[in-house]
């Protein structure tokens, strides 16, 4: 936890040889995958080379927002020489740091793009943040239905729209980045395919035809949207097909028990035709809030949970369901049992991640239990976030942010609380727990290999496609102390030293839940900062802005 407990070490050397008189001098900043060269003509960036204790070699370079991203390996505390252009005088000599924090490439003020409020009490908080496959574009959606796509290379907005009377719930790019798939939470719950260049709608599918259309009992309530159907998770396969996990929770009658239905879909990405949906006959009587996918897109594992107390009588019990993505057939299932004696139900939200091999799965439940499974069979379970008892009531930690790599099942544990189903009314506020704010790296046998204790709540998780890079957002949900740490912490999961911490980037304001994204190759990280109310009553801290990091 270097930036909070130790001296900040980041070395930037610059030399002005070969630049225009009076111009800003070139500078170089080390990053975890190489470095960032600034104030150099873009026309000269095609000939960049680096020598770090050996022969100077030409290295890959990419222009992002006028900065040149360089990819090469460096050794801590060893000098490197960076050269560019045709003149041998155009060079920088810099000594590598012990650890390189993320380098900010682009910061966009989002206030002008996404109005924060309209006087009706409904905030316009971000709902999704999604990189395109190459990392060139990023899509942002909000609770008031605003959607924008930005070109990272220029910082310009290249597409925008607004969903009326609903939320922008999910989005995904086609592999060729020509189309954006948008999922909305409205009465209709459309999934739309949009051609980015023209804004033309290529196709649409109305989920409400499958999941039901409802009208909230109080449409004027700012939370009325929660009763609409929506695709809560979307992902694109290598051939361009779209996977969507959709659900609908509503009350059929006033003051009745909640009703829930869900489907997992595979759409033809070009036409919108359904290749298959699961279950085939009738929707699952549970909430599908998340699914994980293996690296080769052969298997999706959905996590079906329920807040109902009568799930023992359901035809389909809550748990994990693995679906063959080619055929749409179920491969295996694993049921969750109630963690007795203080819990009446087992609930989940985003607690599933799939190992690259598609056979191993990490999972979690909201009673604090952590799992690893192989082909549906439990290999290990531990209530590491599970109950400790105070005055007879169980206190658990949030367990919804998890990841899976070749080596590790990763669990980021959040704040501690008394679950509503297990405590008296009003008892679910903040509490202490020995594993609050811990990031735990378990091997797939269930052995704890490494632990990182954070200074604030882990508020979302993103990984590179190969699992080598892991980024975790830090921040509370609303109120802050002025000295709270907010931002992004980076881990390198294959570090040979066994210390996987790889740097951090701090923000003044809060990073909202799950507003963190990583490009497929791990070179770019994006996060959203929002203003936070401070407990001391002084003005809000932070701004509403997008940060893109290298």
C-alpha angles and dihedrals in degrees: 000000000000105000093051099041108023142041118288110245118189119140121206119178124181138186127186101210114140097012130122115275111263093012125126109276120245117260136190130207123189117235131187091262099036123299150286122256116201138187093027124125110261089224088066097048094085090073101050117141134177133205119190109177093324145040116342111245134189109254136198114268132190129187115227119173091336094310124111116230113207125197118208141114122262135182120229114260093006122119122247129194117214117197130183140172125022098295119086088212091069100089146116128212115207135170114228118241125232090250127008116219118215112282116228110235103170136010118188124192103228098189093091093047100044116031107221100220146352102208094264098101094252110122120213096230119167115264103184140014115189134174121214115240095265094041092241097113133040127194124209127190131186142204092254092056101261117146128184135172118207129198104230092203092062106015089234125138109243100178137016138170140154131229110216123221095006150050132280095238109174143355141185136179127232114247091253090048092232094114136045120205113212127194120197135195103221138116088279097037094206124192108207133190111212127191102230098208096054104017089235117154108238097186143334137205125201110220092187088074088066102030101035134255119255139183116214117241089234109030091179093061112107089229095051090108092071089075094059124095119251146162101255095186133027131179134173124228122222092259091053099258116142126233116201130181108202133183142174124204118182146139112253090200133019111276091004127132116278118266121213135191132169142179135189110216137194112200129189098250095217100045106020092233115147113249089186143327129207128253091034104207108030132004120265111266089228139074115268100200101160145005134193128213134206121239095260094046095239099124135031119195114203124198111220115192137164139200090210121115095211099062092125087074095050120108088227118043125211118265143082123327120189116207127196103234094209099051103020090232124136114255099187144332136214122198124214118226125212114264099233148234101025100029125075098185140021115234135185139179116174101347104134135087129169126225113236089252092062092228102082122064134186117207143169140195129210093251088072101262120142122200145187120195138179117212090338097311118116114245099173140359129181131170091223090148091033133119129312112180126237118176088346096304125112120242117200136175128238109264105178101109108080139147141190129215134165090271106027150046100208124203123186108197119205136193124333124243145153108259113241092235092054105041143048121280112286094017099111099091128118117310138166124262129170092241100043112139093003124144109209125198111200125178116231092264090061099257115142106235102173141001132200120191112208129210092228142017117301100238104184142341137226133180137191117252092257092047092237095119126049126186124190125190119223125207146100123253102247124335123054141188111231092245096051116127114235130174139061132321121198130212131190103211096196097048107145093218093065091236101110099182108117108172144294145237120209129211129191096226133048125287101221120230113294095354094136128099136177129203115246093254092047095238097114132048125188129193138167124230121202130187115266132210110238121223092227091067097244123129119300117279123231136010138264100256147130120242121199113193136188 
